[in-house]
Amino acid sequence: MNKQDCKAPIFAISRLRMGIDGAGITTLVTFMGCPLHCKYCLNDRCHDSVYEADGVTLKKGTELLSPQELYDRVKIDNLYFQVSGGGICFGGGEPTLYENFIIEFRKLCGNDWKITLETSLNRCSYSTLQRLTPIVDMWIVDIKEMDSHIYEQYTGHRSHILQSLDCLRKLELMNKTTVKVPLIPDFNTEEDVQSSIEELKQMGFHNIEPIRYIKRLSKYSHKKQK
């Protein structure tokens, strides 16, 4: 398949965002698919199937776009991106699942737009990070929780965050990385957040942003297991 024709399932394109997804004015592009099943998932739409039962018809609200088709949609804001130093933020879902799409998109938009990835880095291989290093201007990493037990309780999956952060460190991406450290109601505490922050500082990360999750029901919500 021609890489220019590679397609990715996208469930939202949100324009003219400021101060949320990286520098300048940005457009957030959210991919379907995520390896985690977080209890308070903000975008649990990403876990729905892409197609109807017939396996052909796209589900309502989902688009299957090529890099060129996406570029044609978002280039309307080229002036805003260039004047403000902004660009595209790929989120989801998990954007690192679509590394080829992002690489091809960079070829279309050139270096005038900043590309930001908002990611959990779960199951993201070193080779993927290595391929994306020259493509991505900024990484926003939501670590969920550094404590592996709390991480598994909240996400439903084993933690690989230490290995992933170490890959970023080996690739010398600390200055391009903002690490979000959430306080998660019913799962961790302020002390856990501070412990995570100290551990991140010891690893060499200094752009660290404590945040607070909103307790909300999602299709993966259930009582915390003891």
Number of C-alpha atoms within 10 A of each C-alpha: 5 5 13 17 14 16 18 19 20 22 21 18 16 13 15 14 18 14 10 11 24 24 21 19 25 29 21 24 21 22 27 27 21 21 17 19 18 22 23 21 22 16 16 19 19 22 17 11 15 22 14 11 10 7 10 9 10 16 15 10 10 19 17 16 17 19 24 18 14 18 15 12 12 18 13 11 16 14 14 17 22 15 11 14 16 28 32 25 28 26 23 26 27 24 24 26 19 18 15 19 21 21 18 18 21 20 13 15 20 10 12 14 20 24 25 25 27 26 21 25 26 20 19 20 13 16 10 15 20 14 13 17 17 10 21 19 19 22 25 23 20 19 22 26 25 20 16 16 13 19 21 17 17 26 19 15 16 15 22 17 23 15 16 20 21 15 18 22 16 12 13 12 18 20 14 17 23 20 25 21 24 22 21 22 13 10 16 17 13 12 10 19 21 14 15 20 21 14 13 19 13 10 14 13 21 16 15 16 14 14 13 11 14 13 14 11 12 16 13 15 15 11 9 11 7 4
